[in-house]
Amino acid sequence: MPLTLTSEIAEHYLEIIKLLGGEWLLQGPLTSHPWFRLSATSYYLFFPIFALFRFHPLTLSYVWIIISILLIPLNFFVIKKIFDDKTAWISSILLISSPLFMNLFRLPSFFNFIIPLFYFLLLAVKSKKIWLIFLIISLMCTLHAAAFMLVPLFVGLFLIIKRFNKKQSVLSIISFLIPQIPFLLNDYYHSFTMIRNLFLWVPYKMVNFLTGKTLGLNRNIVKDETLKNIFDYLKLNFFPENFPWLIGIIVLIVIVIYFQRKKTTFIEKILFHWLIFGFLILLIHKNPPLHYFVPIYFIPMILISRIISMLKNNFLIAILFILITLNSIAIFQKSKSPSDYISYKDQEKIAKVIIKDSKGQKFQLSRQGPFDSYIGQFSQNYEYILWWLGNRPVTNLNLKYLIIEDNNKQNIKGKMIGRVNEVIIFLISK
């Protein structure tokens, strides 16, 4: 699939470049709830990386390609450290062929970087450095709200096994709060609105769960497909997308049986409870999209690797050969199918059409296409490209352009100034 600037990613880009103007950022990534924004720490951490790539619109894609290549040896090193050589080789082979791993290339975003942090968190758990565990968890929480599920999980685990003492508790709290300083300052200046809403939101979700209601983004009742989503996620650790989600039930049964019948190590118990707790949180939340699973992303793959490492070599080789073959065929078939996303090359062409027509004048930009219900309607992707090319859109001007990605030209009063494949560019007013 060609590289593309899609989803809400340019919304983060536009925030990061504010640092170029000397602006201090307190508001981090926006969540699916308009009242809740994460800590801006991730913007500060990514700023030097963007500067290194001269703020190219595909910076995050390039960085993710590098990180994903390093993820394979990182997985091998960490799994070898916490288990053994054999489990490390098996998990690395499964990782390379995993559809879930391939899925991370589709929409490179900030939440992807929770994955490498996951491995560092495993090392911290292995070393039992509690303050480091909560520092890493806090960094995860600056990337995506789903990582907050790890806070009650590890607090509960360490209370149960009695690992906390006064010194460790204080150090852990300080470690967690450091990356959250921008969030706390932002909420302080807004009368702690986010924290108050968060304390109300948790029981609200619990009540919805207990009453059986499943609410969509607009608080309308929608179909509950949570179990299907969970089993589909389990399946995607090992099998292609076109396989039935019911395979995920078998994967879960195998993991549960293993932990019922065998004496397990400390780290295995942690991983098992980590996975089950994640499922519980997502069951309460309901209808989680695939990226909500990032705090538990490759745990099933690691646990299954541990299980099949105990098989005889001929069975082990047969299982790995079958999985690699199935996923390789699926990847090849998918590579021949057209992409659902507009390539960056085409996005840049669209931006250049607008720049050429505007002749250096300031203009206003809007976009029509998928996800129009979201703030900004994903026009931020083009806004960032136009900024990078030297003519960023502004608001409240007579010169207005409209980019249509859904091939729907009904009731548009304007002049078509260009077309790039299926995308049409209109001059609305001048």
C-alpha positions, 0 to 999 in steps of 0.5 A: 500500500502506498504511503498516505497521510490519513485519519486524524494524524495531521491534527497532531502535526499541526499542533507540533509545528506550533512549537516552531513559533515558541508556543507552549503546548498543554493540550495533547491528542484529542480523544473520542470525547471532546472534553478529554485531551491527553498530555502534550508530552508526546508532542514535545518528544516527537518535535526533534524527530519532526525537525530531523525530517524537516517536518515532512508530511510523511515523517511519522510513516518514515519513523514507523518503518524504522521502528517496525524493523527494529521491533523484530530484534526488540521482540527477540531480545525481550522474549529471550530475556523473560522466557528463553531462546526458543520462545523468542524465535517462535514469537519473532517468526509469528510477529513477522507474519502476523496480520496484526503487525501488518495492520500497523502499517495501514494508519501510522499514528501516535498510538502505534508507538505504544507497541515498542513501549510495551516491550520496555514495560515487559523488561521493567516488569521482569526487573520489578522496578515499580517506578519505571513501570509507572513511568512507561505506563504514563508515557503510553497514556500520552499516546492513546487513552486506551493505555489508562487501563494499565494503571488500575491493572498494575496498581491492583497487581502490586497491591495483591502481591504486596510489592508496594512500600512507602518509598516505592509508592511515592516514587511510582506516583512521581514517575507517573505524574511527570509525563502528565504535567502538561495535562495537569496544568491544562486541566488546572487552567480549566478548573479541573474539568477533565478530571471531574468529567473522567470521574463521572464518565467511569461510573457512566460506562459501568451503568451502560454496561450493566444495563446492556446499553451500547452507545455510539459516538452520538449517544445513540443505541448501536449494535453490540459487537464487542465479543466479535471485535475481541475474537477478531483481534485474537484471530488477527494475531495469527490468521488473515483478515478473511478468516472467520472471527470465531477462530479467536474463540479457539485461541482464547480457549487454548490460552485459558486451558494452558493457564488452568493446567500448568504451573506458570511463571510470574511473568506468564501470570502477569501477561495472562491477567494483563490480557484478561483485564484488558478484555474486561475493560474493553467489554465495559467500554463496548465496541472497541476498534482495533487500535483500542487493543494496543496496550495488549496488542501482542500478548496473545502471540507471546503466550501462544509462542510460549505454548507451542515452544513446548511442542515437539519440533515436527509439530512446531515446524508444521504450525509455523509453516502453515501460519506463514503460508496462509499469511503470505498468500493473504498479503500477496492477494491484498497487495494486488487490490486497490488501496482504500486510501488516497496516496500521499503522492496524490494528496500532494498533487491536490495541494499543488493544484490549489496553490497554483490556482490561488496564485499566492493569495490566502485562502480557506479550505474544506473537505468532503468525504469519509468521516465528515462527522469529525471535527475539521472533517479531516481537512487537516491532512491537506492543511498540513501539506499546504503549510509544508509547501508554503501556503497554509489555509486560513479562515474567513476569506472570500477565496475558498476551495473544496476537496471532494474525496467521495465523488459526490458533486451534488449541489456544489456551487463552484468551479471545478479547477482540477481532478486527481484520480477520483478526487475533485477540487472546486473553487467555491467563491472568489 
